[in-house]
């Protein structure tokens, strides 16, 4: 089962490094498909 998670990123301009950190004790913590950014409305 896939779920969508969203987060607001405020006041970000220019180019930045993005770090995605996943922690847990499960043998298969998650299956990460993709991420995307959309401009604020």
CHARMM-style PDB file with segment names, atoms N, HN, CA, C and O in Angstrom:
ATOM      1  N   UNK     1       0.845  -1.177   0.000  1.00  0.00      PROA
ATOM      2  CA  UNK     1       0.000   0.000   0.000  1.00  0.00      PROA
ATOM      3  C   UNK     1       0.890   1.240   0.000  1.00  0.00      PROA
ATOM      4  O   UNK     1       1.760   1.383   0.859  1.00  0.00      PROA
ATOM      5  N   UNK     2       0.673   2.135  -0.963  1.00  0.00      PROA
ATOM      6  HN  UNK     2      -0.034   2.019  -1.661  1.00  0.00      PROA
ATOM      7  CA  UNK     2       1.418   3.383  -1.062  1.00  0.00      PROA
ATOM      8  C   UNK     2       0.640   4.497  -0.377  1.00  0.00      PROA
ATOM      9  O   UNK     2      -0.585   4.558  -0.474  1.00  0.00      PROA
ATOM     10  N   UNK     3       1.341   5.358   0.299  1.00  0.00      PROA
ATOM     11  HN  UNK     3       2.336   5.308   0.378  1.00  0.00      PROA
ATOM     12  CA  UNK     3       0.729   6.546   0.880  1.00  0.00      PROA
ATOM     13  C   UNK     3       1.532   7.763   0.449  1.00  0.00      PROA
ATOM     14  O   UNK     3       2.725   7.664   0.162  1.00  0.00      PROA
ATOM     15  N   UNK     4       0.875   8.898   0.408  1.00  0.00      PROA
ATOM     16  HN  UNK     4      -0.094   8.979   0.642  1.00  0.00      PROA
ATOM     17  CA  UNK     4       1.520  10.156   0.041  1.00  0.00      PROA
ATOM     18  C   UNK     4       1.702  11.004   1.284  1.00  0.00      PROA
ATOM     19  O   UNK     4       0.762  11.196   2.054  1.00  0.00      PROA
ATOM     20  N   UNK     5       2.906  11.508   1.482  1.00  0.00      PROA
ATOM     21  HN  UNK     5       3.670  11.352   0.856  1.00  0.00      PROA
ATOM     22  CA  UNK     5       3.215  12.397   2.598  1.00  0.00      PROA
ATOM     23  C   UNK     5       3.627  13.740   2.018  1.00  0.00      PROA
ATOM     24  O   UNK     5       4.340  13.796   1.016  1.00  0.00      PROA
ATOM     25  N   UNK     6       3.182  14.812   2.643  1.00  0.00      PROA
ATOM     26  HN  UNK     6       2.603  14.766   3.457  1.00  0.00      PROA
ATOM     27  CA  UNK     6       3.537  16.152   2.185  1.00  0.00      PROA
ATOM     28  C   UNK     6       4.169  16.940   3.322  1.00  0.00      PROA
ATOM     29  O   UNK     6       3.944  16.652   4.497  1.00  0.00      PROA
ATOM     30  N   UNK     7       4.958  17.931   2.956  1.00  0.00      PROA
ATOM     31  HN  UNK     7       5.142  18.165   2.001  1.00  0.00      PROA
ATOM     32  CA  UNK     7       5.581  18.818   3.937  1.00  0.00      PROA
ATOM     33  C   UNK     7       5.756  20.185   3.300  1.00  0.00      PROA
ATOM     34  O   UNK     7       6.046  20.295   2.108  1.00  0.00      PROA
ATOM     35  N   UNK     8       5.579  21.208   4.088  1.00  0.00      PROA
ATOM     36  HN  UNK     8       5.342  21.119   5.056  1.00  0.00      PROA
ATOM     37  CA  UNK     8       5.759  22.575   3.621  1.00  0.00      PROA
ATOM     38  C   UNK     8       7.207  22.988   3.875  1.00  0.00      PROA
ATOM     39  O   UNK     8       7.729  22.806   4.974  1.00  0.00      PROA
ATOM     40  N   UNK     9       7.840  23.539   2.860  1.00  0.00      PROA
ATOM     41  HN  UNK     9       7.415  23.687   1.967  1.00  0.00      PROA
ATOM     42  CA  UNK     9       9.193  24.084   2.997  1.00  0.00      PROA
ATOM     43  C   UNK     9       9.068  25.583   2.802  1.00  0.00      PROA
ATOM     44  O   UNK     9       8.695  26.039   1.721  1.00  0.00      PROA
ATOM     45  N   UNK    10       9.375  26.351   3.833  1.00  0.00      PROA
ATOM     46  HN  UNK    10       9.677  25.980   4.711  1.00  0.00      PROA
ATOM     47  CA  UNK    10       9.180  27.806   3.791  1.00  0.00      PROA
ATOM     48  C   UNK    10      10.509  28.531   3.598  1.00  0.00      PROA
ATOM     49  O   UNK    10      11.547  28.094   4.094  1.00  0.00      PROA
ATOM     50  N   UNK    11      10.460  29.625   2.883  1.00  0.00      PROA
ATOM     51  HN  UNK    11       9.617  29.980   2.480  1.00  0.00      PROA
ATOM     52  CA  UNK    11      11.575  30.556   2.695  1.00  0.00      PROA
ATOM     53  C   UNK    11      12.813  29.921   2.097  1.00  0.00      PROA
ATOM     54  O   UNK    11      13.920  30.373   2.392  1.00  0.00      PROA
ATOM     55  N   UNK    12      12.682  28.914   1.286  1.00  0.00      PROA
ATOM     56  HN  UNK    12      11.782  28.547   1.047  1.00  0.00      PROA
ATOM     57  CA  UNK    12      13.831  28.295   0.631  1.00  0.00      PROA
ATOM     58  C   UNK    12      14.018  28.935  -0.738  1.00  0.00      PROA
ATOM     59  O   UNK    12      13.098  28.952  -1.555  1.00  0.00      PROA
ATOM     60  N   UNK    13      15.202  29.455  -0.980  1.00  0.00      PROA
ATOM     61  HN  UNK    13      15.950  29.441  -0.317  1.00  0.00      PROA
ATOM     62  CA  UNK    13      15.533  30.022  -2.278  1.00  0.00      PROA
ATOM     63  C   UNK    13      16.893  29.499  -2.699  1.00  0.00      PROA
ATOM     64  O   UNK    13      17.691  29.094  -1.853  1.00  0.00      PROA
ATOM     65  N   UNK    14      17.160  29.502  -3.970  1.00  0.00      PROA
ATOM     66  HN  UNK    14      16.512  29.831  -4.657  1.00  0.00      PROA
ATOM     67  CA  UNK    14      18.453  29.060  -4.464  1.00  0.00      PROA
ATOM     68  C   UNK    14      18.572  27.550  -4.507  1.00  0.00      PROA
ATOM     69  O   UNK    14      17.572  26.836  -4.581  1.00  0.00      PROA
ATOM     70  N   UNK    15      19.795  27.075  -4.462  1.00  0.00      PROA
ATOM     71  HN  UNK    15      20.608  27.654  -4.402  1.00  0.00      PROA
ATOM     72  CA  UNK    15      20.095  25.643  -4.556  1.00  0.00      PROA
ATOM     73  C   UNK    15      20.531  25.140  -3.183  1.00  0.00      PROA
ATOM     74  O   UNK    15      21.356  25.769  -2.520  1.00  0.00      PROA
ATOM     75  N   UNK    16      19.979  24.012  -2.762  1.00  0.00      PROA
ATOM     76  HN  UNK    16      19.309  23.501  -3.301  1.00  0.00      PROA
ATOM     77  CA  UNK    16      20.312  23.423  -1.460  1.00  0.00      PROA
ATOM     78  C   UNK    16      20.497  21.920  -1.609  1.00  0.00      PROA
ATOM     79  O   UNK    16      19.938  21.304  -2.516  1.00  0.00      PROA
ATOM     80  N   UNK    17      21.282  21.338  -0.718  1.00  0.00      PROA
ATOM     81  HN  UNK    17      21.736  21.839   0.019  1.00  0.00      PROA
ATOM     82  CA  UNK    17      21.387  19.881  -0.626  1.00  0.00      PROA
ATOM     83  C   UNK    17      20.162  19.361   0.102  1.00  0.00      PROA
ATOM     84  O   UNK    17      19.635  20.016   1.002  1.00  0.00      PROA
ATOM     85  N   UNK    18      19.716  18.187  -0.291  1.00  0.00      PROA
ATOM     86  HN  UNK    18      20.144  17.655  -1.022  1.00  0.00      PROA
ATOM     87  CA  UNK    18      18.568  17.553   0.347  1.00  0.00      PROA
ATOM     88  C   UNK    18      19.005  16.215   0.911  1.00  0.00      PROA
ATOM     89  O   UNK    18      19.542  15.374   0.190  1.00  0.00      PROA
ATOM     90  N   UNK    19      18.771  16.018   2.209  1.00  0.00      PROA
ATOM     91  HN  UNK    19      18.334  16.702   2.794  1.00  0.00      PROA
ATOM     92  CA  UNK    19      19.114  14.759   2.868  1.00  0.00      PROA
ATOM     93  C   UNK    19      17.839  14.108   3.355  1.00  0.00      PROA
ATOM     94  O   UNK    19      17.070  14.719   4.097  1.00  0.00      PROA
ATOM     95  N   UNK    20      17.614  12.897   2.952  1.00  0.00      PROA
ATOM     96  HN  UNK    20      18.239  12.401   2.349  1.00  0.00      PROA
ATOM     97  CA  UNK    20      16.468  12.119   3.420  1.00  0.00      PROA
ATOM     98  C   UNK    20      17.018  11.022   4.330  1.00  0.00      PROA
ATOM     99  O   UNK    20      17.804  10.182   3.892  1.00  0.00      PROA
ATOM    100  N   UNK    21      16.605  11.033   5.586  1.00  0.00      PROA
ATOM    101  HN  UNK    21      15.966  11.715   5.942  1.00  0.00      PROA
ATOM    102  CA  UNK    21      17.115  10.081   6.569  1.00  0.00      PROA
ATOM    103  C   UNK    21      15.948   9.240   7.064  1.00  0.00      PROA
ATOM    104  O   UNK    21      14.938   9.770   7.526  1.00  0.00      PROA
ATOM    105  N   UNK    22      16.098   7.929   6.962  1.00  0.00      PROA
ATOM    106  HN  UNK    22      16.919   7.499   6.587  1.00  0.00      PROA
ATOM    107  CA  UNK    22      15.078   6.991   7.423  1.00  0.00      PROA
ATOM    108  C   UNK    22      15.711   6.086   8.461  1.00  0.00      PROA
ATOM    109  O   UNK    22      16.766   5.496   8.229  1.00  0.00      PROA
ATOM    110  N   UNK    23      15.060   5.981   9.600  1.00  0.00      PROA
ATOM    111  HN  UNK    23      14.203   6.460   9.789  1.00  0.00      PROA
ATOM    112  CA  UNK    23      15.599   5.153  10.676  1.00  0.00      PROA
ATOM    113  C   UNK    23      14.523   4.210  11.175  1.00  0.00      PROA
ATOM    114  O   UNK    23      13.338   4.544  11.175  1.00  0.00      PROA
ATOM    115  N   UNK    24      14.943   3.034  11.598  1.00  0.00      PROA
ATOM    116  HN  UNK    24      15.905   2.762  11.598  1.00  0.00      PROA
ATOM    117  CA  UNK    24      14.000   2.083  12.146  1.00  0.00      PROA
ATOM    118  C   UNK    24      14.659   0.753  12.407  1.00  0.00      PROA
ATOM    119  O   UNK    24      15.833   0.553  12.092  1.00  0.00      PROA
ATOM    120  N   UNK    25      13.910  -0.141  12.975  1.00  0.00      PROA
ATOM    121  HN  UNK    25      12.957   0.022  13.230  1.00  0.00      PROA
ATOM    122  CA  UNK    25      14.439  -1.460  13.315  1.00  0.00      PROA
ATOM    123  C   UNK    25      13.885  -2.562  12.431  1.00  0.00      PROA
ATOM    124  O   UNK    25      14.231  -3.730  12.607  1.00  0.00      PROA
ATOM    125  N   UNK    26      13.045  -2.211  11.502  1.00  0.00      PROA
ATOM    126  HN  UNK    26      12.764  -1.262  11.360  1.00  0.00      PROA
ATOM    127  CA  UNK    26      12.439  -3.212  10.626  1.00  0.00      PROA
ATOM    128  C   UNK    26      13.444  -3.681   9.578  1.00  0.00      PROA
ATOM    129  O   UNK    26      14.320  -2.921   9.164  1.00  0.00      PROA
ATOM    130  N   UNK    27      13.314  -4.919   9.158  1.00  0.00      PROA
ATOM    131  HN  UNK    27      12.603  -5.537   9.494  1.00  0.00      PROA
ATOM    132  CA  UNK    27      14.184  -5.448   8.100  1.00  0.00      PROA
ATOM    133  C   UNK    27      13.952  -4.662   6.806  1.00  0.00      PROA
ATOM    134  O   UNK    27      14.904  -4.330   6.100  1.00  0.00      PROA
ATOM    135  N   UNK    28      12.701  -4.369   6.502  1.00  0.00      PROA
ATOM    136  HN  UNK    28      11.928  -4.638   7.076  1.00  0.00      PROA
ATOM    137  CA  UNK    28      12.368  -3.549   5.344  1.00  0.00      PROA
ATOM    138  C   UNK    28      11.612  -2.330   5.853  1.00  0.00      PROA
ATOM    139  O   UNK    28      10.395  -2.370   6.034  1.00  0.00      PROA
ATOM    140  N   UNK    29      12.342  -1.253   6.080  1.00  0.00      PROA
ATOM    141  HN  UNK    29      13.330  -1.220   5.933  1.00  0.00      PROA
ATOM    142  CA  UNK    29      11.777  -0.056   6.699  1.00  0.00      PROA
ATOM    143  C   UNK    29      10.718   0.577   5.807  1.00  0.00      PROA
ATOM    144  O   UNK    29       9.631   0.914   6.278  1.00  0.00      PROA
ATOM    145  N   UNK    30      11.025   0.741   4.531  1.00  0.00      PROA
ATOM    146  HN  UNK    30      11.907   0.467   4.149  1.00  0.00      PROA
ATOM    147  CA  UNK    30      10.055   1.332   3.613  1.00  0.00      PROA
ATOM    148  C   UNK    30      10.517   1.141   2.185  1.00  0.00      PROA
ATOM    149  O   UNK    30      11.658   0.757   1.926  1.00  0.00      PROA
ATOM    150  N   UNK    31       9.619   1.414   1.271  1.00  0.00      PROA
ATOM    151  HN  UNK    31       8.692   1.726   1.481  1.00  0.00      PROA
ATOM    152  CA  UNK    31       9.951   1.460  -0.152  1.00  0.00      PROA
ATOM    153  C   UNK    31       9.685   2.882  -0.604  1.00  0.00      PROA
ATOM    154  O   UNK    31       8.544   3.344  -0.616  1.00  0.00      PROA
ATOM    155  N   UNK    32      10.745   3.563  -0.973  1.00  0.00      PROA
ATOM    156  HN  UNK    32      11.672   3.188  -0.963  1.00  0.00      PROA
ATOM    157  CA  UNK    32      10.668   4.972  -1.337  1.00  0.00      PROA
ATOM    158  C   UNK    32      10.628   5.063  -2.853  1.00  0.00      PROA
ATOM    159  O   UNK    32      11.570   4.644  -3.527  1.00  0.00      PROA
ATOM    160  N   UNK    33       9.549   5.607  -3.393  1.00  0.00      PROA
ATOM    161  HN  UNK    33       8.784   5.948  -2.846  1.00  0.00      PROA
ATOM    162  CA  UNK    33       9.370   5.641  -4.840  1.00  0.00      PROA
ATOM    163  C   UNK    33       9.926   6.917  -5.457  1.00  0.00      PROA
ATOM    164  O   UNK    33      10.777   6.845  -6.344  1.00  0.00      PROA
ATOM    165  N   UNK    34       9.471   8.075  -5.012  1.00  0.00      PROA
ATOM    166  HN  UNK    34       8.780   8.133  -4.292  1.00  0.00      PROA
ATOM    167  CA  UNK    34       9.952   9.328  -5.587  1.00  0.00      PROA
ATOM    168  C   UNK    34       9.590  10.500  -4.688  1.00  0.00      PROA
ATOM    169  O   UNK    34       8.802  10.358  -3.753  1.00  0.00      PROA
ATOM    170  N   UNK    35      10.173  11.660  -4.980  1.00  0.00      PROA
ATOM    171  HN  UNK    35      10.813  11.775  -5.739  1.00  0.00      PROA
ATOM    172  CA  UNK    35       9.770  12.899  -4.335  1.00  0.00      PROA
ATOM    173  C   UNK    35       9.670  13.960  -5.413  1.00  0.00      PROA
ATOM    174  O   UNK    35      10.260  13.828  -6.485  1.00  0.00      PROA
ATOM    175  N   UNK    36       8.928  14.999  -5.125  1.00  0.00      PROA
ATOM    176  HN  UNK    36       8.449  15.106  -4.254  1.00  0.00      PROA
ATOM    177  CA  UNK    36       8.832  16.104  -6.068  1.00  0.00      PROA
ATOM    178  C   UNK    36       8.551  17.390  -5.322  1.00  0.00      PROA
ATOM    179  O   UNK    36       7.989  17.388  -4.227  1.00  0.00      PROA
ATOM    180  N   UNK    37       8.952  18.485  -5.937  1.00  0.00      PROA
ATOM    181  HN  UNK    37       9.409  18.487  -6.826  1.00  0.00      PROA
ATOM    182  CA  UNK    37       8.696  19.808  -5.391  1.00  0.00      PROA
ATOM    183  C   UNK    37       7.731  20.538  -6.301  1.00  0.00      PROA
ATOM    184  O   UNK    37       7.786  20.403  -7.523  1.00  0.00      PROA
ATOM    185  N   UNK    38       6.857  21.301  -5.703  1.00  0.00      PROA
ATOM    186  HN  UNK    38       6.812  21.411  -4.710  1.00  0.00      PROA
ATOM    187  CA  UNK    38       5.929  22.135  -6.463  1.00  0.00      PROA
ATOM    188  C   UNK    38       6.001  23.554  -5.920  1.00  0.00      PROA
ATOM    189  O   UNK    38       6.155  23.756  -4.716  1.00  0.00      PROA
ATOM    190  N   UNK    39       5.891  24.531  -6.803  1.00  0.00      PROA
ATOM    191  HN  UNK    39       5.766  24.367  -7.781  1.00  0.00      PROA
ATOM    192  CA  UNK    39       5.925  25.922  -6.322  1.00  0.00      PROA
ATOM    193  C   UNK    39       4.739  26.241  -5.438  1.00  0.00      PROA
ATOM    194  O   UNK    39       3.649  25.698  -5.618  1.00  0.00      PROA
ATOM    195  N   UNK    40       4.961  27.120  -4.488  1.00  0.00      PROA
ATOM    196  HN  UNK    40       5.847  27.560  -4.342  1.00  0.00      PROA
ATOM    197  CA  UNK    40       3.869  27.559  -3.604  1.00  0.00      PROA
ATOM    198  C   UNK    40       2.856  28.346  -4.409  1.00  0.00      PROA
ATOM    199  O   UNK    40       3.206  29.015  -5.382  1.00  0.00      PROA
ATOM    200  N   UNK    41       1.617  28.264  -4.007  1.00  0.00      PROA
ATOM    201  HN  UNK    41       1.333  27.720  -3.217  1.00  0.00      PROA
ATOM    202  CA  UNK    41       0.565  28.988  -4.724  1.00  0.00      PROA
ATOM    203  C   UNK    41       0.356  30.355  -4.149  1.00  0.00      PROA
ATOM    204  OT1 UNK    41      -0.493  31.104  -4.631  1.00  0.00      PROA
TER     205      UNK     41
END
